[in-house]
Amino acid sequence: MLEKAGLKGLRVYVSSYNPFTFRGDKRLKDFDPESASQRSTYPAVKSYSFGLNVTL
Protein backbone atom coordinates (compact mmCIF):
# COMPACT_ATOMS: atom_id res chain seq x y z
CA MET A 1 0.00 0.00 0.00
CA LEU A 2 2.82 2.40 0.82
CA GLU A 3 4.55 1.78 -2.51
CA LYS A 4 1.36 2.54 -4.43
CA ALA A 5 1.11 5.88 -2.63
CA GLY A 6 4.80 6.65 -3.37
CA LEU A 7 5.91 6.42 0.26
CA LYS A 8 8.90 4.59 1.74
CA GLY A 9 7.72 4.72 5.33
CA LEU A 10 4.85 5.82 7.50
CA ARG A 11 4.72 6.08 11.28
CA VAL A 12 1.78 7.18 13.41
CA TYR A 13 2.25 7.79 17.12
CA VAL A 14 0.29 8.88 20.17
CA SER A 15 1.72 9.90 23.52
CA SER A 16 0.19 11.19 26.73
CA TYR A 17 1.38 12.53 30.06
CA ASN A 18 -0.81 12.30 33.16
CA PRO A 19 -4.00 11.37 31.25
CA PHE A 20 -6.05 10.22 34.28
CA THR A 21 -6.77 11.49 37.76
CA PHE A 22 -8.63 9.07 40.00
CA ARG A 23 -10.70 10.50 42.82
CA GLY A 24 -12.95 9.02 45.44
CA ASP A 25 -15.59 11.77 45.37
CA LYS A 26 -16.93 12.56 41.89
CA ARG A 27 -18.26 15.96 43.06
CA LEU A 28 -14.70 17.30 43.47
CA LYS A 29 -13.80 17.85 39.81
CA ASP A 30 -10.43 19.50 40.47
CA PHE A 31 -9.25 17.13 43.23
CA ASP A 32 -5.66 15.91 42.80
CA PRO A 33 -4.57 13.20 45.27
CA GLU A 34 -0.86 14.01 44.70
CA SER A 35 -1.02 17.58 46.00
CA ALA A 36 -0.90 18.49 49.68
CA SER A 37 -3.53 21.23 49.65
CA GLN A 38 -6.08 22.03 46.98
CA ARG A 39 -6.51 25.69 47.90
CA SER A 40 -2.97 26.82 47.09
CA THR A 41 -1.98 24.68 44.09
CA TYR A 42 -2.65 24.60 40.37
CA PRO A 43 -4.42 21.60 38.83
CA ALA A 44 -2.24 18.85 37.38
CA VAL A 45 -1.16 19.33 33.77
CA LYS A 46 -2.37 16.84 31.20
CA SER A 47 -0.86 16.67 27.73
CA TYR A 48 -1.59 14.65 24.62
CA SER A 49 0.64 14.41 21.53
CA PHE A 50 -0.30 12.98 18.16
CA GLY A 51 2.07 12.66 15.25
CA LEU A 52 2.60 11.42 11.76
CA ASN A 53 6.04 10.75 10.26
CA VAL A 54 6.14 10.22 6.48
CA THR A 55 9.21 9.19 4.47
CA LEU A 56 9.07 9.90 0.74
PyMOL Python script that loads the backbone (N, CA, C, O; Angstrom):
from pymol import cmd

cmd.read_pdbstr("""\
ATOM      1  N   MET A   1       0.816  -1.190   0.000  1.00  0.00           N
ATOM      2  CA  MET A   1       0.000   0.000   0.000  1.00  0.00           C
ATOM      3  C   MET A   1       0.864   1.260   0.000  1.00  0.00           C
ATOM      4  O   MET A   1       0.551   2.238  -0.680  1.00  0.00           O
ATOM      5  N   LEU A   2       1.953   1.228   0.767  1.00  0.00           N
ATOM      6  CA  LEU A   2       2.824   2.405   0.822  1.00  0.00           C
ATOM      7  C   LEU A   2       3.491   2.673  -0.519  1.00  0.00           C
ATOM      8  O   LEU A   2       3.634   3.826  -0.924  1.00  0.00           O
ATOM      9  N   GLU A   3       3.903   1.605  -1.214  1.00  0.00           N
ATOM     10  CA  GLU A   3       4.554   1.783  -2.508  1.00  0.00           C
ATOM     11  C   GLU A   3       3.603   2.373  -3.541  1.00  0.00           C
ATOM     12  O   GLU A   3       4.021   3.177  -4.374  1.00  0.00           O
ATOM     13  N   LYS A   4       2.345   1.990  -3.499  1.00  0.00           N
ATOM     14  CA  LYS A   4       1.357   2.537  -4.425  1.00  0.00           C
ATOM     15  C   LYS A   4       1.145   4.027  -4.199  1.00  0.00           C
ATOM     16  O   LYS A   4       0.861   4.765  -5.142  1.00  0.00           O
ATOM     17  N   ALA A   5       1.278   4.466  -2.970  1.00  0.00           N
ATOM     18  CA  ALA A   5       1.111   5.883  -2.635  1.00  0.00           C
ATOM     19  C   ALA A   5       2.412   6.661  -2.823  1.00  0.00           C
ATOM     20  O   ALA A   5       2.417   7.882  -2.665  1.00  0.00           O
ATOM     21  N   GLY A   6       3.512   5.987  -3.156  1.00  0.00           N
ATOM     22  CA  GLY A   6       4.798   6.653  -3.367  1.00  0.00           C
ATOM     23  C   GLY A   6       5.536   6.959  -2.075  1.00  0.00           C
ATOM     24  O   GLY A   6       6.336   7.894  -2.030  1.00  0.00           O
ATOM     25  N   LEU A   7       5.285   6.196  -1.035  1.00  0.00           N
ATOM     26  CA  LEU A   7       5.908   6.420   0.265  1.00  0.00           C
ATOM     27  C   LEU A   7       6.863   5.286   0.598  1.00  0.00           C
ATOM     28  O   LEU A   7       6.614   4.131   0.250  1.00  0.00           O
ATOM     29  N   LYS A   8       7.962   5.621   1.277  1.00  0.00           N
ATOM     30  CA  LYS A   8       8.897   4.592   1.739  1.00  0.00           C
ATOM     31  C   LYS A   8       8.573   4.154   3.161  1.00  0.00           C
ATOM     32  O   LYS A   8       8.811   3.004   3.530  1.00  0.00           O
ATOM     33  N   GLY A   9       8.034   5.062   3.950  1.00  0.00           N
ATOM     34  CA  GLY A   9       7.717   4.724   5.326  1.00  0.00           C
ATOM     35  C   GLY A   9       6.623   5.616   5.894  1.00  0.00           C
ATOM     36  O   GLY A   9       6.434   6.753   5.463  1.00  0.00           O
ATOM     37  N   LEU A  10       5.922   5.082   6.850  1.00  0.00           N
ATOM     38  CA  LEU A  10       4.846   5.815   7.502  1.00  0.00           C
ATOM     39  C   LEU A  10       4.797   5.393   8.963  1.00  0.00           C
ATOM     40  O   LEU A  10       4.770   4.202   9.272  1.00  0.00           O
ATOM     41  N   ARG A  11       4.786   6.375   9.858  1.00  0.00           N
ATOM     42  CA  ARG A  11       4.716   6.082  11.284  1.00  0.00           C
ATOM     43  C   ARG A  11       3.690   7.009  11.920  1.00  0.00           C
ATOM     44  O   ARG A  11       3.731   8.224  11.726  1.00  0.00           O
ATOM     45  N   VAL A  12       2.780   6.432  12.672  1.00  0.00           N
ATOM     46  CA  VAL A  12       1.778   7.182  13.414  1.00  0.00           C
ATOM     47  C   VAL A  12       2.021   6.920  14.891  1.00  0.00           C
ATOM     48  O   VAL A  12       2.219   5.775  15.297  1.00  0.00           O
ATOM     49  N   TYR A  13       2.008   7.984  15.700  1.00  0.00           N
ATOM     50  CA  TYR A  13       2.254   7.785  17.123  1.00  0.00           C
ATOM     51  C   TYR A  13       1.342   8.665  17.966  1.00  0.00           C
ATOM     52  O   TYR A  13       0.881   9.723  17.537  1.00  0.00           O
ATOM     53  N   VAL A  14       1.104   8.190  19.171  1.00  0.00           N
ATOM     54  CA  VAL A  14       0.293   8.883  20.166  1.00  0.00           C
ATOM     55  C   VAL A  14       1.023   8.774  21.493  1.00  0.00           C
ATOM     56  O   VAL A  14       1.536   7.713  21.846  1.00  0.00           O
ATOM     57  N   SER A  15       1.064   9.876  22.221  1.00  0.00           N
ATOM     58  CA  SER A  15       1.723   9.898  23.520  1.00  0.00           C
ATOM     59  C   SER A  15       0.891  10.743  24.474  1.00  0.00           C
ATOM     60  O   SER A  15       0.231  11.695  24.058  1.00  0.00           O
ATOM     61  N   SER A  16       0.925  10.392  25.745  1.00  0.00           N
ATOM     62  CA  SER A  16       0.190  11.187  26.734  1.00  0.00           C
ATOM     63  C   SER A  16       0.985  11.255  28.032  1.00  0.00           C
ATOM     64  O   SER A  16       1.765  10.359  28.356  1.00  0.00           O
ATOM     65  N   TYR A  17       0.766  12.332  28.756  1.00  0.00           N
ATOM     66  CA  TYR A  17       1.385  12.526  30.058  1.00  0.00           C
ATOM     67  C   TYR A  17       0.286  12.866  31.052  1.00  0.00           C
ATOM     68  O   TYR A  17      -0.447  13.836  30.858  1.00  0.00           O
ATOM     69  N   ASN A  18       0.165  12.086  32.103  1.00  0.00           N
ATOM     70  CA  ASN A  18      -0.813  12.298  33.160  1.00  0.00           C
ATOM     71  C   ASN A  18      -2.242  12.344  32.607  1.00  0.00           C
ATOM     72  O   ASN A  18      -2.957  13.316  32.851  1.00  0.00           O
ATOM     73  N   PRO A  19      -2.674  11.314  31.867  1.00  0.00           N
ATOM     74  CA  PRO A  19      -3.999  11.373  31.251  1.00  0.00           C
ATOM     75  C   PRO A  19      -5.175  11.170  32.217  1.00  0.00           C
ATOM     76  O   PRO A  19      -6.291  11.592  31.914  1.00  0.00           O
ATOM     77  N   PHE A  20      -4.947  10.535  33.366  1.00  0.00           N
ATOM     78  CA  PHE A  20      -6.045  10.225  34.276  1.00  0.00           C
ATOM     79  C   PHE A  20      -5.777  10.747  35.679  1.00  0.00           C
ATOM     80  O   PHE A  20      -4.636  10.754  36.142  1.00  0.00           O
ATOM     81  N   THR A  21      -6.812  11.175  36.335  1.00  0.00           N
ATOM     82  CA  THR A  21      -6.767  11.492  37.759  1.00  0.00           C
ATOM     83  C   THR A  21      -7.916  10.738  38.409  1.00  0.00           C
ATOM     84  O   THR A  21      -9.078  10.974  38.077  1.00  0.00           O
ATOM     85  N   PHE A  22      -7.610   9.850  39.315  1.00  0.00           N
ATOM     86  CA  PHE A  22      -8.629   9.071  39.996  1.00  0.00           C
ATOM     87  C   PHE A  22      -8.988   9.764  41.300  1.00  0.00           C
ATOM     88  O   PHE A  22      -8.107  10.211  42.034  1.00  0.00           O
ATOM     89  N   ARG A  23     -10.266   9.854  41.585  1.00  0.00           N
ATOM     90  CA  ARG A  23     -10.705  10.500  42.816  1.00  0.00           C
ATOM     91  C   ARG A  23     -11.842   9.697  43.424  1.00  0.00           C
ATOM     92  O   ARG A  23     -12.614   9.046  42.720  1.00  0.00           O
ATOM     93  N   GLY A  24     -11.925   9.756  44.731  1.00  0.00           N
ATOM     94  CA  GLY A  24     -12.953   9.016  45.438  1.00  0.00           C
ATOM     95  C   GLY A  24     -14.311   9.700  45.372  1.00  0.00           C
ATOM     96  O   GLY A  24     -15.337   9.023  45.316  1.00  0.00           O
ATOM     97  N   ASP A  25     -14.334  11.014  45.377  1.00  0.00           N
ATOM     98  CA  ASP A  25     -15.586  11.773  45.375  1.00  0.00           C
ATOM     99  C   ASP A  25     -15.745  12.450  44.022  1.00  0.00           C
ATOM    100  O   ASP A  25     -14.974  13.351  43.694  1.00  0.00           O
ATOM    101  N   LYS A  26     -16.727  12.037  43.231  1.00  0.00           N
ATOM    102  CA  LYS A  26     -16.929  12.560  41.886  1.00  0.00           C
ATOM    103  C   LYS A  26     -17.354  14.024  41.882  1.00  0.00           C
ATOM    104  O   LYS A  26     -17.249  14.678  40.845  1.00  0.00           O
ATOM    105  N   ARG A  27     -17.829  14.559  43.002  1.00  0.00           N
ATOM    106  CA  ARG A  27     -18.261  15.960  43.060  1.00  0.00           C
ATOM    107  C   ARG A  27     -17.077  16.918  43.052  1.00  0.00           C
ATOM    108  O   ARG A  27     -17.236  18.086  42.695  1.00  0.00           O
ATOM    109  N   LEU A  28     -15.898  16.451  43.435  1.00  0.00           N
ATOM    110  CA  LEU A  28     -14.702  17.296  43.468  1.00  0.00           C
ATOM    111  C   LEU A  28     -13.980  17.169  42.127  1.00  0.00           C
ATOM    112  O   LEU A  28     -13.091  16.330  41.984  1.00  0.00           O
ATOM    113  N   LYS A  29     -14.345  17.978  41.160  1.00  0.00           N
ATOM    114  CA  LYS A  29     -13.805  17.847  39.809  1.00  0.00           C
ATOM    115  C   LYS A  29     -12.330  18.199  39.711  1.00  0.00           C
ATOM    116  O   LYS A  29     -11.637  17.653  38.852  1.00  0.00           O
ATOM    117  N   ASP A  30     -11.821  19.092  40.560  1.00  0.00           N
ATOM    118  CA  ASP A  30     -10.426  19.499  40.471  1.00  0.00           C
ATOM    119  C   ASP A  30      -9.551  18.865  41.542  1.00  0.00           C
ATOM    120  O   ASP A  30      -8.451  19.357  41.797  1.00  0.00           O
ATOM    121  N   PHE A  31     -10.000  17.799  42.171  1.00  0.00           N
ATOM    122  CA  PHE A  31      -9.247  17.133  43.225  1.00  0.00           C
ATOM    123  C   PHE A  31      -8.050  16.392  42.640  1.00  0.00           C
ATOM    124  O   PHE A  31      -8.196  15.627  41.687  1.00  0.00           O
ATOM    125  N   ASP A  32      -6.879  16.616  43.203  1.00  0.00           N
ATOM    126  CA  ASP A  32      -5.663  15.909  42.803  1.00  0.00           C
ATOM    127  C   ASP A  32      -5.079  15.230  44.037  1.00  0.00           C
ATOM    128  O   ASP A  32      -4.650  15.922  44.960  1.00  0.00           O
ATOM    129  N   PRO A  33      -5.049  13.898  44.084  1.00  0.00           N
ATOM    130  CA  PRO A  33      -4.566  13.199  45.274  1.00  0.00           C
ATOM    131  C   PRO A  33      -3.071  13.371  45.517  1.00  0.00           C
ATOM    132  O   PRO A  33      -2.602  13.052  46.610  1.00  0.00           O
ATOM    133  N   GLU A  34      -2.298  13.863  44.541  1.00  0.00           N
ATOM    134  CA  GLU A  34      -0.862  14.012  44.701  1.00  0.00           C
ATOM    135  C   GLU A  34      -0.467  15.345  45.327  1.00  0.00           C
ATOM    136  O   GLU A  34       0.687  15.515  45.721  1.00  0.00           O
ATOM    137  N   SER A  35      -1.380  16.275  45.426  1.00  0.00           N
ATOM    138  CA  SER A  35      -1.024  17.575  46.000  1.00  0.00           C
ATOM    139  C   SER A  35      -1.419  17.623  47.474  1.00  0.00           C
ATOM    140  O   SER A  35      -2.368  16.965  47.901  1.00  0.00           O
ATOM    141  N   ALA A  36      -0.672  18.415  48.240  1.00  0.00           N
ATOM    142  CA  ALA A  36      -0.901  18.491  49.684  1.00  0.00           C
ATOM    143  C   ALA A  36      -2.168  19.283  50.021  1.00  0.00           C
ATOM    144  O   ALA A  36      -2.942  18.869  50.884  1.00  0.00           O
ATOM    145  N   SER A  37      -2.382  20.394  49.364  1.00  0.00           N
ATOM    146  CA  SER A  37      -3.535  21.234  49.652  1.00  0.00           C
ATOM    147  C   SER A  37      -4.134  21.739  48.352  1.00  0.00           C
ATOM    148  O   SER A  37      -3.412  22.234  47.486  1.00  0.00           O
ATOM    149  N   GLN A  38      -5.423  21.621  48.209  1.00  0.00           N
ATOM    150  CA  GLN A  38      -6.083  22.033  46.977  1.00  0.00           C
ATOM    151  C   GLN A  38      -6.252  23.542  46.870  1.00  0.00           C
ATOM    152  O   GLN A  38      -6.403  24.045  45.757  1.00  0.00           O
ATOM    153  N   ARG A  39      -6.235  24.263  47.933  1.00  0.00           N
ATOM    154  CA  ARG A  39      -6.514  25.692  47.898  1.00  0.00           C
ATOM    155  C   ARG A  39      -5.345  26.518  47.387  1.00  0.00           C
ATOM    156  O   ARG A  39      -5.555  27.635  46.913  1.00  0.00           O
ATOM    157  N   SER A  40      -4.122  26.008  47.466  1.00  0.00           N
ATOM    158  CA  SER A  40      -2.969  26.821  47.092  1.00  0.00           C
ATOM    159  C   SER A  40      -2.171  26.238  45.923  1.00  0.00           C
ATOM    160  O   SER A  40      -1.039  26.662  45.693  1.00  0.00           O
ATOM    161  N   THR A  41      -2.726  25.287  45.187  1.00  0.00           N
ATOM    162  CA  THR A  41      -1.979  24.677  44.095  1.00  0.00           C
ATOM    163  C   THR A  41      -2.752  24.784  42.786  1.00  0.00           C
ATOM    164  O   THR A  41      -3.966  24.989  42.778  1.00  0.00           O
ATOM    165  N   TYR A  42      -2.034  24.642  41.694  1.00  0.00           N
ATOM    166  CA  TYR A  42      -2.647  24.600  40.371  1.00  0.00           C
ATOM    167  C   TYR A  42      -3.067  23.168  40.070  1.00  0.00           C
ATOM    168  O   TYR A  42      -2.493  22.236  40.632  1.00  0.00           O
ATOM    169  N   PRO A  43      -4.044  22.970  39.204  1.00  0.00           N
ATOM    170  CA  PRO A  43      -4.418  21.602  38.828  1.00  0.00           C
ATOM    171  C   PRO A  43      -3.289  20.921  38.048  1.00  0.00           C
ATOM    172  O   PRO A  43      -2.451  21.587  37.441  1.00  0.00           O
ATOM    173  N   ALA A  44      -3.282  19.609  38.073  1.00  0.00           N
ATOM    174  CA  ALA A  44      -2.244  18.846  37.380  1.00  0.00           C
ATOM    175  C   ALA A  44      -2.349  19.060  35.870  1.00  0.00           C
ATOM    176  O   ALA A  44      -3.446  19.174  35.325  1.00  0.00           O
ATOM    177  N   VAL A  45      -1.204  19.113  35.210  1.00  0.00           N
ATOM    178  CA  VAL A  45      -1.158  19.333  33.769  1.00  0.00           C
ATOM    179  C   VAL A  45      -1.330  18.004  33.054  1.00  0.00           C
ATOM    180  O   VAL A  45      -0.697  17.009  33.407  1.00  0.00           O
ATOM    181  N   LYS A  46      -2.188  17.999  32.053  1.00  0.00           N
ATOM    182  CA  LYS A  46      -2.366  16.843  31.196  1.00  0.00           C
ATOM    183  C   LYS A  46      -1.949  17.246  29.793  1.00  0.00           C
ATOM    184  O   LYS A  46      -2.262  18.347  29.340  1.00  0.00           O
ATOM    185  N   SER A  47      -1.247  16.361  29.107  1.00  0.00           N
ATOM    186  CA  SER A  47      -0.864  16.673  27.732  1.00  0.00           C
ATOM    187  C   SER A  47      -1.028  15.439  26.856  1.00  0.00           C
ATOM    188  O   SER A  47      -0.817  14.307  27.292  1.00  0.00           O
ATOM    189  N   TYR A  48      -1.407  15.690  25.616  1.00  0.00           N
ATOM    190  CA  TYR A  48      -1.590  14.653  24.618  1.00  0.00           C
ATOM    191  C   TYR A  48      -0.836  15.072  23.364  1.00  0.00           C
ATOM    192  O   TYR A  48      -0.915  16.228  22.949  1.00  0.00           O
ATOM    193  N   SER A  49      -0.104  14.136  22.756  1.00  0.00           N
ATOM    194  CA  SER A  49       0.635  14.412  21.534  1.00  0.00           C
ATOM    195  C   SER A  49       0.252  13.365  20.482  1.00  0.00           C
ATOM    196  O   SER A  49       0.186  12.168  20.762  1.00  0.00           O
ATOM    197  N   PHE A  50       0.005  13.851  19.282  1.00  0.00           N
ATOM    198  CA  PHE A  50      -0.301  12.980  18.162  1.00  0.00           C
ATOM    199  C   PHE A  50       0.656  13.336  17.037  1.00  0.00           C
ATOM    200  O   PHE A  50       0.967  14.510  16.836  1.00  0.00           O
ATOM    201  N   GLY A  51       1.121  12.346  16.309  1.00  0.00           N
ATOM    202  CA  GLY A  51       2.067  12.662  15.253  1.00  0.00           C
ATOM    203  C   GLY A  51       2.007  11.716  14.086  1.00  0.00           C
ATOM    204  O   GLY A  51       1.501  10.598  14.176  1.00  0.00           O
ATOM    205  N   LEU A  52       2.537  12.197  12.996  1.00  0.00           N
ATOM    206  CA  LEU A  52       2.604  11.421  11.758  1.00  0.00           C
ATOM    207  C   LEU A  52       3.969  11.697  11.140  1.00  0.00           C
ATOM    208  O   LEU A  52       4.337  12.852  10.925  1.00  0.00           O
ATOM    209  N   ASN A  53       4.719  10.637  10.856  1.00  0.00           N
ATOM    210  CA  ASN A  53       6.041  10.747  10.263  1.00  0.00           C
ATOM    211  C   ASN A  53       5.999  10.028   8.915  1.00  0.00           C
ATOM    212  O   ASN A  53       5.765   8.821   8.855  1.00  0.00           O
ATOM    213  N   VAL A  54       6.227  10.780   7.830  1.00  0.00           N
ATOM    214  CA  VAL A  54       6.140  10.223   6.484  1.00  0.00           C
ATOM    215  C   VAL A  54       7.508  10.320   5.814  1.00  0.00           C
ATOM    216  O   VAL A  54       8.141  11.375   5.836  1.00  0.00           O
ATOM    217  N   THR A  55       7.959   9.222   5.220  1.00  0.00           N
ATOM    218  CA  THR A  55       9.212   9.192   4.470  1.00  0.00           C
ATOM    219  C   THR A  55       8.879   9.008   2.989  1.00  0.00           C
ATOM    220  O   THR A  55       8.227   8.042   2.592  1.00  0.00           O
ATOM    221  N   LEU A  56       9.348   9.962   2.190  1.00  0.00           N
ATOM    222  CA  LEU A  56       9.066   9.897   0.736  1.00  0.00           C
ATOM    223  C   LEU A  56      10.152   9.183  -0.014  1.00  0.00           C
ATOM    224  O   LEU A  56      10.070   9.043  -1.234  1.00  0.00           O
TER     225      LEU A  56
END
""", "prot")
cmd.dss("prot")
cmd.show_as("cartoon", "prot")
cmd.util.cbc("prot")
cmd.orient("prot")
